[in-house]
Amino acid sequence: MLVRGAIGIAGSAFFLALLLRQVDLDEVADAFRGVEWGWVVAAALPFAAALWVRALRWRIILRPAVDLEASEATSLVVIGYAANNLLPIRAGEIVRAVLVERSTGSARMLVLGTIVVERVFDGLVLALFLGIALATAGSNDTLQVLALIASVGFLALTAILAWISAAPEYSSARIVRLLRFVPLRFRVRARQWLGSFLGGLGQLRGLDGWALVIGTTALSWGLEATAYWFIGEAFGLGLDPWLYLGVAGAANLAIAAPSTAGGVGPFEFFAREVLVVFGVATATGTAYAIALHMLILIPVVLAGLALLWQRHLGPAVLANPERALPSPEVVEASR
């Protein structure tokens, strides 16, 4: 954990140094002074809608294994995102899986399987958004490398999901064979985990499932890009609305790089890089990227903590969900 934390801090420091290198901080401060806050407030609506659509997508992927109500799914998605913003290595995914396990009895690995599906389709759609924006509005070497790596990587992962969903028994048998490399004392548990994990991919078995997941993924990121556009209008960037699909793609793909919680550093740097390519002044783009990330991180963290409080849980559950959560027997007895 200490090593991962050190790598994350180093990654954030590196990208923040790139972000602020050769930037006039007085000009960055001037860009903040001219913000029209009405646009910032308006951005909350499409961003909240994007979270709701992601919760809908998760419900679709979870079925038929787990049937969550819309409000419950939305609450868990926000709590998970809040944990991702506060903890390194996207630990919010574990928090979300443990919360579902404790409330429904569903296998944790099954829930994690559905979250993996989410992340693969997120990456695929974001890579598509970024590629289209760069191909039509301009690019640079850094962004081309990001787009290439993301496209190849997420296309490969999507192909694996397609293989598993098209031939579940055959693909599962092939994957199980790999367990012979696992030490014998862990093999039974690993096979149970793998079975549960693959069960989380069940909703993708059919064209309708694929269409629903891809459609809701594209809609959610389109809504988030709309929020980015509103904030861009607050800063007076004057870009065409569709170009913010490229901003969303670059900034959110970049947070896969080692960094501190919330992707601080890579998010701001790559968001600014896209804007500069599209003709925005460096100082203004830097101010926008910093403000954008703060306006995404802080409200989600506050909302996630409020939802935890509503469940009579404290922030400790984010750092150690296993110890901080009550046992299923206690939960049942309290109902």
N, C-alpha and C positions, 0 to 999 in steps of 0.2 A: 504493500500500500504506500509506503514511504517513497519507494522508487517511482511508482506511477505518479504520485503527487509531484515529485521533483521534475519528472519529464513534462507533466502538464504545465507546471509553472514556467519551465524553460520554454515550452512551446508558445505560451501566451506572451511571455516577455519578448521572444523573437519577433512575433507578428506585430506586437504593439510598437516595437522599435521600428519596424518597417513602415507601420502606419504613420508614425510621427516624424520619421526621418525627412528632413528638408521641407518641413511644413511650418509656416509662420503661425505660431499659436495665437497671436493677436488677431489674425484673419479668421482663424477658427472661432475665436470668441465673438468676433463681429457677426459671423454667420448665425450663432445662437441668438444674438440680440434681435435679429430680424424675423424670428419665427412667428407665424400666425397660429396661435394655439387652438383656434376653432377647428382647423384641419386635424390637429393632433387628437382632439376629443372625438372628432368624427371617425378617425381610424379605428377606434375601439369597436365599432359595430362590425365591420367586415372581419376583424381579427377574432372577435368572439364567435362569429358565424363559422369561421374556419375551424375553430376548436370543436364546435358542435358537429360539424360535418365529419371531422376525424373520429369523434365518438360514435357517430352513425356507422362509419366504415368499420370500426372495431367491432361493433355489434354484429355486423354482417359477417365478418371473418370468424367471430366466436361461435356463431350458430353452425350446427345444431348442438354443439357440445355444451355451451353455456348461453343462457338467455338472460341478458342484463336489461334492466329498464333503461330508457334513454337518459334519465337524470343520473342514475348510478354510473353508467358508462362515461358520461360527460364529467362527472365528479372525479372518477378514477383517472381519466386522461389528464385532467388539470393537475391532480396531485402528482402523477407521474412526471409531467413536464416540470412542475415546481421542483421536484427532487433532482431532475436532470440539471436544472439551473443552479442548484445548490451543491451538488455532489459531483465528483469526477467520474469518468468512464461510464456515463449514462446510467448511473445506478437507479434512476427512476423507473427503468424497465423492471428491475427486480422488485421494487416497492409495489408497483402496480400488480405484478404477478402474485406476490404474497398476499396483498389485500383481497384479490379475487379468490385465491385459495382459501383464505380464512372465512370469507363471507359465503362462498358457494360450495366449498369442498372440492372444486375442480383441481386437477393436477397442475402444479405450478409450471412444469415444463410444457404442458399443453398451452397454457396462456402465453408463455414466452414464445412458443412457436407462432402464435398469431401476431405477436409484436414484431417478430422477425419479418413476417409477411408485410406488415405495415412499413417497416424500414426499407425493405427492398423496393416496394412500389414508390415510396417517397423518393428514393434515390433515382429511380428510373425516370419519374416525371420531372424531377428537378434538373437532371442531366439533359432531358429533352428541351425544357424551357431555356436553359442556359445555351445549348447548342443553337437553337433557333435565333435567340437574341444576338449571339455573337456573329452568326452567319449573315445576318441582315443589317446589323448596325455597327459592326466593327469589333476588333479584338486586339489582344496582344499575346505575347508568348506565354506569360504566366497563366492567363485565363484559358488559352488553348490547351495547355498541359492539364489543368484542372478538368476541363470539359472532356478531354480524351480519356483520362484515368477513370473519371466517374462513368462515362458512357460504357467503356469496355467492362469495368467491374460490375456495374449493375445490370448490364445486358447478360453477363455470364450468370449472375445470381438469379435473374429472372428465368433464364433457360433451365437452371437446375430446378426451380420451383415448377416450371412447366413439365419437366421430366417426371418429377415426383407426383404431380397431380394427374398426369396422363396415364401413368402406369404405377399406381401406388404399391401394389404387391411386389412387382419386379424391382422397383427402385428401392423399396424398403429392405428387401432381401439383400440387394447389393450393398446398401449402407451398413446393414447389420454385420456383413462379412468383415467390415473394417474393424469391428469390435474385437477381433482376434488379436489385435495389437494392444488392447487394453489389458493391464494386469488382471489375473484371474479373480482376485478378491474384489475387484471393482466391476467385473463384467456383468453380473446380474443387475446391479443397480444402474449401470450404464444402459443396458438393454431396456429397462423400465423407463428411464428418462427419454431414450430415443423414441420408444413407442408413443409416449405422451407428446413429445415434441412434434412428431410427424402427424399426430392426431390434430394438432393445431393448424395444419395446412389443409384440412378436409374441405373447407368451403371453396377452395380453388378447383375442385374437381367438376369442371363444367364451364362452358363458355359464359353462361349467365353470371357465375361467380366472378370470373375474371373481369367481365364488363363492369359489374357493380364496383369492384374494388378499384379498378383503374379510373372509372368515372368519378367516384367520390374522392379519390386521391387528387386528381387534376382539379376538381372543384375546390377542394380545401386549399390547395396552394394558390389557385387563382384568387380566392378570397383574401389570403394572406398578402399576396402581391398587391391587391387593391389597397390594403392598409398601408403598404409601403408607398404606394402612389400618393395617398392622402398626406402622408408625412413628407413626401417629396414636395408636394404643393405647399405645405407649411414652410418649407425652406426656400420656396421659390425656384425649384430646379427647372421647371418648365419642360420636363421630358414627356414623351408620349406614354400613355398609361401602360401599354403592352411591354415597354422596355423594362418595367419593374419585374416582369417574369424572369428576366436575366439576373436582376439583383437578387431576387429570392433564390434562384438556382445557385449562383456563385456563393452567396453568404452561407446558405444552409448546407451545401455540400462541403464547404471548407471546414465546418466544425467537426468533421471526422478526423481532422488533424489533431495531434496531441495538444492539449490546452487545459486550462483550469475549468472549473464547472461553468456550464453555460456557453462554452466556446468563445470566451472573451479573448480577443486578439485576432484569430483567423476570421471570425465573422465580420468584424469591422474592416479589416484589411481588404478582403475580397469584395465586400460590398462597395467600398470606396474605389477599388480598381475598376469595377464595371462602370461606375458612374464617370470616372475620368475618361475611359474609353468612349463613353457616350457624349463627351463634351462638357462635363461639369468641372468647375475649377477644383483643384486639389483640396484647398482649405475648406470649401463649402461641402465637398464630398466627404471629407473627414468628419466634419461636424454632423452631417446627416447620419453617417454610419454609426457614430457613437450614440447619438440620440435615438436612432432606430432600435439599436440593441437594448438600450436601457428601457425603452418603452415596451419592448417585448418581454424582457426578463422580469422586471419589477412587478408589474400587475399580475403575471402568472404566479410568481412566488407568493405574493400576498393572498391571491385567491386560493392557492393550494393549501397554505397554512390555515386559512379560514375554514376550508372544507375539512381539514383534519380536526380542527377544534370542534366543528359541528359533529364529528364522529367521536368526540371525547378522546381524541388522540393528540399527543404533543409532537413537537418537531423531532423528538428522539426517534420516532418511527421511521423517519427518512434515513437516518444514519445507520440504524440497525433494526429493520422491520421484524426480524425473527424474535428478538428479545423484547421489543417495545410493544408488540401486538399481544392482546390477550389470546389465550388458547381458544379453539373452537367451542370447547365445553363452556367456558366462561361467557362467550358471546351468546351461545344458545340459552344459557340460564338467565341472561339479562333481558331477553326478549319477552 
